[in-house]
Amino acid sequence: MMEVTNVVTKRLLFASARSTDSKQLIRRVRSMKKKVGRAIIEISFIVFLFYSNLLMGEFERSAPGARRGIVWAMEDVFTVGNFEIAMIAALIGYLFVEFLRKRF
């Protein structure tokens, strides 16, 4: 009888530990999803600001965008080189903001 009780107790403890581990795992995954989601949103916003700044620059004062039109300006702004610069700047900006967020 004592052995049966010990076996049942061990099984209950093991099941409880498994349940706790799975709950912690679920919490970690949700937390990670939130962090990744926030990072994507913040990086996307920085890229948006970068491109909107470039596009506004095409129409300022005597820039060629005012003479050639919006289609030309968009073709001039949305290039592979500008995308690389935007992504690098966005990642640096995101890391800097995260550093400040953790520090203060």
N, CA, C and O atoms as a MOPAC input file, in Angstrom:
PM7 MOZYME 1SCF
protein

 N      0.81300 1    -1.19100 1     0.00000 1
 C      0.00000 1     0.00000 1     0.00000 1
 C      0.85700 1     1.25500 1     0.00000 1
 O      0.54600 1     2.23400 1    -0.67900 1
 N      1.93600 1     1.21600 1     0.76700 1
 C      2.82600 1     2.36800 1     0.86700 1
 C      3.51100 1     2.64000 1    -0.46600 1
 O      3.71400 1     3.79500 1    -0.84000 1
 N      3.86600 1     1.57800 1    -1.18000 1
 C      4.53000 1     1.74600 1    -2.47000 1
 C      3.58800 1     2.38200 1    -3.48700 1
 O      4.01200 1     3.22600 1    -4.27600 1
 N      2.34200 1     1.99500 1    -3.48000 1
 C      1.35300 1     2.55600 1    -4.39200 1
 C      1.19400 1     4.04700 1    -4.12200 1
 O      1.10400 1     4.83600 1    -5.06200 1
 N      1.15600 1     4.43900 1    -2.86800 1
 C      1.02200 1     5.83600 1    -2.50300 1
 C      2.22900 1     6.63000 1    -2.97600 1
 O      2.07600 1     7.74400 1    -3.47900 1
 N      3.42100 1     6.07600 1    -2.82400 1
 C      4.63600 1     6.75800 1    -3.27200 1
 C      4.65100 1     6.91700 1    -4.79100 1
 O      5.04200 1     7.96300 1    -5.30900 1
 N      4.22800 1     5.88000 1    -5.49400 1
 C      4.18600 1     5.94100 1    -6.95000 1
 C      3.18600 1     6.99600 1    -7.40000 1
 O      3.48100 1     7.78300 1    -8.29900 1
 N      2.02500 1     7.02300 1    -6.79500 1
 C      1.00600 1     8.01000 1    -7.15100 1
 C      1.51200 1     9.40900 1    -6.83900 1
 O      1.33300 1    10.32800 1    -7.63800 1
 N      2.14300 1     9.57800 1    -5.68400 1
 C      2.67800 1    10.88800 1    -5.30100 1
 C      3.74000 1    11.34400 1    -6.29400 1
 O      3.75900 1    12.50300 1    -6.70600 1
 N      4.62100 1    10.42400 1    -6.67300 1
 C      5.66400 1    10.77200 1    -7.63800 1
 C      5.05800 1    11.16400 1    -8.98500 1
 O      5.50300 1    12.12400 1    -9.61400 1
 N      4.05400 1    10.43000 1    -9.42000 1
 C      3.39800 1    10.74300 1   -10.69400 1
 C      2.71400 1    12.10600 1   -10.63500 1
 O      2.77700 1    12.88200 1   -11.58800 1
 N      2.06500 1    12.38800 1    -9.51700 1
 C      1.40300 1    13.68400 1    -9.36800 1
 C      2.42100 1    14.81800 1    -9.36400 1
 O      2.19700 1    15.85800 1    -9.98400 1
 N      3.52500 1    14.62400 1    -8.67600 1
 C      4.57600 1    15.64300 1    -8.64600 1
 C      5.17800 1    15.84300 1   -10.03200 1
 O      5.43300 1    16.97300 1   -10.44600 1
 N      5.40200 1    14.75300 1   -10.74000 1
 C      5.96100 1    14.84300 1   -12.09400 1
 C      4.98700 1    15.55600 1   -13.02800 1
 O      5.39100 1    16.40400 1   -13.82300 1
 N      3.70300 1    15.20900 1   -12.93000 1
 C      2.69200 1    15.85400 1   -13.77500 1
 C      2.58600 1    17.33500 1   -13.43500 1
 O      2.44100 1    18.17600 1   -14.32300 1
 N      2.65900 1    17.64600 1   -12.15300 1
 C      2.60200 1    19.04900 1   -11.74000 1
 C      3.81400 1    19.81400 1   -12.25200 1
 O      3.68600 1    20.95100 1   -12.70500 1
 N      4.98300 1    19.19900 1   -12.18100 1
 C      6.19500 1    19.84900 1   -12.68600 1
 C      6.10300 1    20.06300 1   -14.19400 1
 O      6.49100 1    21.11600 1   -14.70000 1
 N      5.59000 1    19.06800 1   -14.90600 1
 C      5.42000 1    19.19600 1   -16.35500 1
 C      4.45800 1    20.31400 1   -16.68800 1
 O      4.69700 1    21.08900 1   -17.61400 1
 N      3.38200 1    20.40300 1   -15.94500 1
 C      2.38500 1    21.44100 1   -16.17100 1
 C      2.98100 1    22.82000 1   -15.91600 1
 O      2.73100 1    23.75800 1   -16.67400 1
 N      3.76800 1    22.94500 1   -14.84800 1
 C      4.42200 1    24.21000 1   -14.53200 1
 C      5.42400 1    24.57400 1   -15.60900 1
 O      5.50400 1    25.73200 1   -16.01800 1
 N      6.18800 1    23.59800 1   -16.07300 1
 C      7.15800 1    23.85700 1   -17.13400 1
 C      6.47600 1    24.31000 1   -18.41100 1
 O      6.96000 1    25.22200 1   -19.08200 1
 N      5.36400 1    23.68700 1   -18.75300 1
 C      4.66800 1    24.07000 1   -19.97900 1
 C      4.06600 1    25.45900 1   -19.84300 1
 O      4.04500 1    26.21400 1   -20.81500 1
 N      3.57900 1    25.81200 1   -18.66200 1
 C      3.05500 1    27.16000 1   -18.45100 1
 C      4.16900 1    28.19300 1   -18.56300 1
 O      3.98000 1    29.25600 1   -19.15400 1
 N      5.33000 1    27.87900 1   -17.99600 1
 C      6.46100 1    28.80100 1   -18.10900 1
 C      6.91100 1    28.93200 1   -19.55700 1
 O      7.26100 1    30.02200 1   -20.01000 1
 N      6.89900 1    27.83400 1   -20.27100 1
 C      7.27200 1    27.86100 1   -21.67900 1
 C      6.29600 1    28.71500 1   -22.47900 1
 O      6.70300 1    29.49600 1   -23.33900 1
 N      5.02000 1    28.56300 1   -22.19400 1
 C      4.00200 1    29.37200 1   -22.88200 1
 C      4.21400 1    30.85000 1   -22.57000 1
 O      4.11600 1    31.69400 1   -23.46100 1
 N      4.50300 1    31.16800 1   -21.30500 1
 C      4.76100 1    32.56900 1   -20.93600 1
 C      5.98400 1    33.10800 1   -21.66500 1
 O      5.97200 1    34.24000 1   -22.15000 1
 N      7.03300 1    32.30500 1   -21.74100 1
 C      8.25300 1    32.74400 1   -22.44900 1
 C      7.98100 1    32.99100 1   -23.92700 1
 O      8.44600 1    33.98000 1   -24.49400 1
 N      7.23300 1    32.09800 1   -24.54100 1
 C      6.92500 1    32.25000 1   -25.96900 1
 C      6.09100 1    33.50300 1   -26.19100 1
 O      6.34900 1    34.25900 1   -27.12800 1
 N      5.10500 1    33.72800 1   -25.35100 1
 C      4.28000 1    34.94600 1   -25.48300 1
 C      5.11900 1    36.19400 1   -25.28300 1
 O      4.97800 1    37.17600 1   -26.01200 1
 N      5.99400 1    36.14500 1   -24.28800 1
 C      6.87000 1    37.29300 1   -24.02900 1
 C      7.78700 1    37.55000 1   -25.21500 1
 O      8.01100 1    38.69800 1   -25.59900 1
 N      8.31400 1    36.48300 1   -25.79100 1
 C      9.19700 1    36.62000 1   -26.94100 1
 C      8.42900 1    37.18300 1   -28.14100 1
 O      8.94200 1    38.03400 1   -28.86800 1
 N      7.19300 1    36.70100 1   -28.34400 1
 C      6.37500 1    37.20700 1   -29.44300 1
 C      6.10600 1    38.69500 1   -29.27500 1
 O      6.13600 1    39.44600 1   -30.25000 1
 N      5.84100 1    39.12900 1   -28.03800 1
 C      5.60500 1    40.54900 1   -27.78500 1
 C      6.85200 1    41.36700 1   -28.09200 1
 O      6.76800 1    42.43000 1   -28.70700 1
 N      8.00800 1    40.87000 1   -27.66500 1
 C      9.25600 1    41.59900 1   -27.90500 1
 C      9.56800 1    41.68200 1   -29.39100 1
 O      9.96100 1    42.73900 1   -29.88600 1
 N      9.39700 1    40.58700 1   -30.09800 1
 C      9.65900 1    40.57900 1   -31.54500 1
 C      8.65400 1    41.47200 1   -32.26200 1
 O      9.02500 1    42.21400 1   -33.17200 1
 N      7.40400 1    41.41000 1   -31.86700 1
 C      6.38000 1    42.26000 1   -32.47000 1
 C      6.68000 1    43.73200 1   -32.25900 1
 O      6.55800 1    44.53400 1   -33.18500 1
 N      7.07200 1    44.08900 1   -31.04300 1
 C      7.42200 1    45.48000 1   -30.75100 1
 C      8.63400 1    45.91600 1   -31.55700 1
 O      8.67400 1    47.03700 1   -32.06400 1
 N      9.61800 1    45.04200 1   -31.68000 1
 C     10.81300 1    45.37500 1   -32.46200 1
 C     10.45900 1    45.61600 1   -33.92800 1
 O     10.94700 1    46.56600 1   -34.53900 1
 N      9.61400 1    44.75900 1   -34.48700 1
 C      9.21300 1    44.92000 1   -35.89100 1
 C      8.46700 1    46.23300 1   -36.08500 1
 O      8.70600 1    46.94600 1   -37.05900 1
 N      7.56400 1    46.55600 1   -35.16300 1
 C      6.80700 1    47.79700 1   -35.27400 1
 C      7.73200 1    49.00900 1   -35.16500 1
 O      7.61000 1    49.94900 1   -35.95100 1
 N      8.65100 1    48.99700 1   -34.20600 1
 C      9.54900 1    50.13700 1   -34.03100 1
 C     10.49500 1    50.30000 1   -35.21100 1
 O     10.73500 1    51.42100 1   -35.65900 1
 N     11.03000 1    49.20600 1   -35.71400 1
 C     11.93100 1    49.27800 1   -36.86700 1
 C     11.17000 1    49.74200 1   -38.09600 1
 O     11.68400 1    50.54500 1   -38.87600 1
 N      9.95400 1    49.24900 1   -38.27900 1
 C      9.13800 1    49.67900 1   -39.42400 1
 C      8.83000 1    51.16800 1   -39.35300 1
 O      8.83600 1    51.85400 1   -40.37400 1
 N      8.56600 1    51.66100 1   -38.16800 1
 C      8.27400 1    53.08200 1   -38.01000 1
 C      9.50200 1    53.92800 1   -38.34500 1
 O      9.37300 1    54.97500 1   -38.98000 1
 N     10.67800 1    53.49100 1   -37.93100 1
 C     11.90700 1    54.22900 1   -38.25400 1
 C     12.14100 1    54.22700 1   -39.75800 1
 O     12.53200 1    55.24800 1   -40.32200 1
 N     11.90900 1    53.09500 1   -40.41400 1
 C     12.06400 1    53.01600 1   -41.87700 1
 C     11.05300 1    53.94500 1   -42.55100 1
 O     11.39200 1    54.63200 1   -43.51400 1
 N      9.81600 1    53.97000 1   -42.05300 1
 C      8.80400 1    54.87000 1   -42.59600 1
 C      9.25200 1    56.32700 1   -42.48700 1
 O      9.13000 1    57.08900 1   -43.44500 1
 N      9.76500 1    56.70900 1   -41.32900 1
 C     10.23500 1    58.08600 1   -41.15800 1
 C     11.39300 1    58.39600 1   -42.09800 1
 O     11.47100 1    59.49800 1   -42.64000 1
 N     12.28100 1    57.44500 1   -42.29400 1
 C     13.41200 1    57.63200 1   -43.19700 1
 C     12.92700 1    57.90000 1   -44.62200 1
 O     13.35600 1    58.85800 1   -45.26500 1
 N     12.02900 1    57.04400 1   -45.10300 1
 C     11.53800 1    57.20700 1   -46.47500 1
 C     10.68200 1    58.45500 1   -46.64400 1
 O     10.75900 1    59.11900 1   -47.67700 1
 N      9.87400 1    58.77900 1   -45.65000 1
 C      9.06700 1    59.99400 1   -45.77300 1
 C      9.95900 1    61.22800 1   -45.78400 1
 O      9.65500 1    62.20100 1   -46.47300 1
 N     11.04900 1    61.20200 1   -45.03500 1
 C     12.00100 1    62.30800 1   -45.04900 1
 C     12.66900 1    62.43400 1   -46.41800 1
 O     12.82700 1    63.54100 1   -46.93200 1
 N     13.05800 1    61.31300 1   -47.00200 1
 C     13.65900 1    61.35000 1   -48.33600 1
 C     12.66600 1    61.87300 1   -49.37500 1
 O     13.02000 1    62.68400 1   -50.23000 1
 N     11.42900 1    61.40600 1   -49.29200 1
 C     10.41500 1    61.82900 1   -50.25500 1
 C     10.09600 1    63.31600 1   -50.11400 1
 O      9.90900 1    64.00600 1   -51.11600 1
 N     10.03200 1    63.80600 1   -48.89500 1
 C      9.80200 1    65.24000 1   -48.69400 1
 C     10.96000 1    66.05600 1   -49.24200 1
 O     10.76400 1    67.15000 1   -49.77100 1
 N     12.17400 1    65.51800 1   -49.11200 1
 C     13.34100 1    66.21900 1   -49.63100 1
 C     13.31600 1    66.36900 1   -51.14000 1
 O     13.89000 1    67.31700 1   -51.67600 1
 N     12.66500 1    65.45500 1   -51.83000 1
 C     12.56500 1    65.53300 1   -53.28700 1
 C     11.68600 1    66.69800 1   -53.74900 1
 O     11.81700 1    67.15300 1   -54.88500 1
 N     10.80000 1    67.18000 1   -52.89000 1
 C      9.86900 1    68.23500 1   -53.27900 1
 C     10.18600 1    69.58200 1   -52.63800 1
 O      9.47400 1    70.55900 1   -52.87000 1
 N     11.22700 1    69.64200 1   -51.85200 1
 C     11.54900 1    70.87000 1   -51.15400 1
 C     12.26900 1    71.84600 1   -52.07100 1
 O     13.20300 1    71.45700 1   -52.77300 1
 N     11.86100 1    73.08000 1   -52.07700 1
 C     12.42600 1    74.18600 1   -52.85500 1
 C     12.61900 1    73.82900 1   -54.32000 1
 O     11.64200 1    73.61300 1   -55.03600 1
 N     13.86400 1    73.76500 1   -54.77400 1
 C     14.10100 1    73.56200 1   -56.21000 1
 C     14.50200 1    72.12700 1   -56.53900 1
 O     15.16300 1    71.88100 1   -57.54800 1
 N     14.10500 1    71.18400 1   -55.69100 1
 C     14.46500 1    69.78900 1   -55.93400 1
 C     13.77600 1    69.28300 1   -57.20900 1
 O     12.71200 1    69.78400 1   -57.57000 1
 N     14.36300 1    68.31100 1   -57.88500 1
 C     13.79900 1    67.82600 1   -59.15100 1
 C     12.43500 1    67.16500 1   -59.01600 1
 O     11.71700 1    67.05500 1   -60.01000 1
 N     12.05800 1    66.72800 1   -57.84400 1
 C     10.75400 1    66.08600 1   -57.66700 1
 C      9.60500 1    67.01100 1   -57.99200 1
 O      8.56900 1    66.57300 1   -58.49200 1
 N      9.78100 1    68.28700 1   -57.71100 1
 C      8.71300 1    69.25200 1   -57.98700 1
 C      8.48200 1    69.38900 1   -59.48700 1
 O      7.35200 1    69.61400 1   -59.92100 1
 N      9.53400 1    69.25700 1   -60.27800 1
 C      9.40000 1    69.39100 1   -61.73500 1
 C      8.99200 1    68.07900 1   -62.39400 1
 O      8.19800 1    68.08700 1   -63.33400 1
 N      9.51500 1    66.96300 1   -61.92300 1
 C      9.32300 1    65.68100 1   -62.61100 1
 C      8.12500 1    64.88500 1   -62.10900 1
 O      7.64500 1    64.00300 1   -62.82000 1
 N      7.63100 1    65.16300 1   -60.92200 1
 C      6.43100 1    64.49200 1   -60.44200 1
 C      6.68200 1    63.43200 1   -59.38000 1
 O      7.82300 1    63.07700 1   -59.08300 1
 N      5.59200 1    62.94100 1   -58.82100 1
 C      5.63900 1    62.00200 1   -57.69900 1
 C      6.17000 1    60.63100 1   -58.11200 1
 O      6.88300 1    59.99200 1   -57.33800 1
 N      5.83900 1    60.17400 1   -59.30500 1
 C      6.30000 1    58.84900 1   -59.74300 1
 C      7.82000 1    58.83600 1   -59.86000 1
 O      8.47600 1    57.88800 1   -59.42700 1
 N      8.37100 1    59.88900 1   -60.44400 1
 C      9.83200 1    59.96500 1   -60.55600 1
 C     10.46700 1    60.02600 1   -59.17500 1
 O     11.47900 1    59.37200 1   -58.92200 1
 N      9.87800 1    60.80600 1   -58.28700 1
 C     10.43000 1    60.95300 1   -56.93400 1
 C     10.41600 1    59.61800 1   -56.19500 1
 O     11.37500 1    59.28400 1   -55.50000 1
 N      9.33900 1    58.85800 1   -56.34200 1
 C      9.26900 1    57.56100 1   -55.66400 1
 C     10.28700 1    56.58400 1   -56.24500 1
 O     10.91100 1    55.82300 1   -55.50600 1
 N     10.45500 1    56.60500 1   -57.57300 1
 C     11.47500 1    55.74800 1   -58.18800 1
 C     12.86900 1    56.14100 1   -57.72300 1
 O     13.73500 1    55.28200 1   -57.56200 1
 N     13.09100 1    57.43200 1   -57.50500 1
 C     14.39300 1    57.91400 1   -57.06200 1
 C     14.64900 1    57.56900 1   -55.59200 1
 O     15.79300 1    57.33900 1   -55.20100 1
 N     13.60400 1    57.53200 1   -54.79000 1
 C     13.74400 1    57.30500 1   -53.34800 1
 C     13.79700 1    55.81500 1   -53.00700 1
 O     14.62400 1    55.39900 1   -52.19600 1
 N     12.93200 1    55.01700 1   -53.61300 1
 C     12.84400 1    53.59200 1   -53.26900 1
 C     13.83900 1    52.77900 1   -54.08900 1
 O     13.50000 1    52.20600 1   -55.12500 1
 N     15.08300 1    52.74600 1   -53.59600 1
 C     16.15000 1    51.98300 1   -54.24800 1
 C     16.72200 1    50.98200 1   -53.24600 1
 O     16.46000 1    51.06000 1   -52.04600 1
 N     17.49900 1    50.05500 1   -53.76000 1
 C     18.12100 1    49.04300 1   -52.89000 1
 C     19.09200 1    49.70900 1   -51.92300 1
 O     19.14000 1    49.36200 1   -50.74300 1
 N     19.85300 1    50.65300 1   -52.42100 1
 C     20.81100 1    51.35400 1   -51.55900 1
 C     20.13100 1    52.09000 1   -50.41700 1
 O     20.58300 1    52.03200 1   -49.27400 1
 N     19.05100 1    52.77700 1   -50.73000 1
 C     18.31700 1    53.48500 1   -49.68300 1
 C     17.68000 1    52.51100 1   -48.69400 1
 O     17.59900 1    52.80400 1   -47.50100 1
 N     17.23000 1    51.35500 1   -49.18200 1
 C     16.65000 1    50.36200 1   -48.28100 1
 C     17.70800 1    49.82300 1   -47.31700 1
 O     17.43600 1    49.63800 1   -46.13100 1
 N     18.90100 1    49.57400 1   -47.82500 1
 C     19.97700 1    49.10100 1   -46.95000 1
 C     20.30000 1    50.13500 1   -45.88400 1
 O     20.45500 1    49.79900 1   -44.71000 1
 N     20.40200 1    51.38700 1   -46.29200 1
 C     20.67700 1    52.45800 1   -45.33200 1
 C     19.54200 1    52.55500 1   -44.31300 1
 O     19.78900 1    52.70900 1   -43.11700 1
 N     18.31000 1    52.46700 1   -44.78200 1
 C     17.15700 1    52.55900 1   -43.87900 1
 C     17.16500 1    51.43200 1   -42.85600 1
 O     16.91000 1    51.67200 1   -41.67600 1
 N     17.45200 1    50.21200 1   -43.28500 1
 C     17.45000 1    49.07700 1   -42.35700 1
 C     18.57600 1    49.18300 1   -41.33700 1
 O     18.37000 1    48.91400 1   -40.15400 1
 N     19.75800 1    49.57200 1   -41.78600 1
 C     20.88000 1    49.72300 1   -40.85800 1
 C     20.57800 1    50.82700 1   -39.84900 1
 O     20.79400 1    50.65700 1   -38.64900 1
 N     20.07800 1    51.95500 1   -40.34000 1
 C     19.72700 1    53.06100 1   -39.44200 1
 C     18.61800 1    52.65100 1   -38.47500 1
 O     18.65600 1    53.01100 1   -37.29800 1
 N     17.64000 1    51.90600 1   -38.96400 1
 C     16.53500 1    51.47100 1   -38.10600 1
 C     17.01600 1    50.51500 1   -37.03100 1
 O     16.58800 1    50.61900 1   -35.88200 1
 N     17.89300 1    49.58800 1   -37.37600 1
 C     18.42100 1    48.65600 1   -36.37000 1
 C     19.25200 1    49.38900 1   -35.32500 1
 O     19.13400 1    49.11100 1   -34.13200 1
 N     20.08600 1    50.31700 1   -35.76100 1
 C     20.87600 1    51.10400 1   -34.80900 1
 C     19.95000 1    51.92200 1   -33.92600 1
 O     20.14400 1    51.98700 1   -32.71200 1
 N     18.94400 1    52.54800 1   -34.52800 1
 C     17.98500 1    53.32500 1   -33.74400 1
 C     17.23400 1    52.47500 1   -32.75000 1
 O     17.03700 1    52.88300 1   -31.60500 1
 N     16.80800 1    51.29000 1   -33.17400 1
 C     16.08700 1    50.39300 1   -32.26700 1
 C     16.97900 1    49.96900 1   -31.09700 1
 O     16.54700 1    49.98900 1   -29.94500 1
 N     18.21400 1    49.58800 1   -31.39500 1
 C     19.12800 1    49.17900 1   -30.32400 1
 C     19.39800 1    50.32200 1   -29.35600 1
 O     19.48800 1    50.10700 1   -28.14700 1
 N     19.52800 1    51.53600 1   -29.88100 1
 C     19.76100 1    52.69800 1   -29.03200 1
 C     18.55700 1    52.96800 1   -28.12800 1
 O     18.71800 1    53.23400 1   -26.93700 1
 N     17.36500 1    52.90000 1   -28.69200 1
 C     16.16000 1    53.13000 1   -27.89300 1
 C     16.00300 1    52.03900 1   -26.83000 1
 O     15.61500 1    52.33400 1   -25.70000 1
 N     16.29600 1    50.79600 1   -27.17600 1
 C     16.22700 1    49.70800 1   -26.18300 1
 C     17.25500 1    49.91900 1   -25.08000 1
 O     16.96700 1    49.65900 1   -23.91200 1
 N     18.44200 1    50.38300 1   -25.43300 1
 C     19.46900 1    50.67700 1   -24.43300 1
 C     18.96500 1    51.74700 1   -23.46500 1
 O     19.09400 1    51.61300 1   -22.24800 1
 N     18.39000 1    52.81100 1   -24.02700 1
 C     17.86700 1    53.88200 1   -23.16700 1
 C     16.69000 1    53.39600 1   -22.33200 1
 O     16.55200 1    53.78300 1   -21.17200 1
 N     15.85000 1    52.56100 1   -22.90500 1
 C     14.68700 1    52.03200 1   -22.19500 1
 C     15.12500 1    51.20900 1   -20.99200 1
 O     14.51800 1    51.30900 1   -19.92600 1
 N     16.16000 1    50.40100 1   -21.14200 1
 C     16.63200 1    49.56300 1   -20.03200 1
 C     17.41000 1    50.38500 1   -19.00500 1
 O     17.40000 1    50.08100 1   -17.81200 1
 N     18.07500 1    51.42100 1   -19.48200 1
 C     18.92100 1    52.21100 1   -18.58800 1
 C     18.10400 1    53.12500 1   -17.67900 1
 O     18.43700 1    53.29900 1   -16.50600 1
 N     17.03500 1    53.70800 1   -18.21900 1
 C     16.26900 1    54.68800 1   -17.43000 1
 C     14.96300 1    54.10200 1   -17.08200 1
 O     14.15300 1    54.75000 1   -16.42000 1

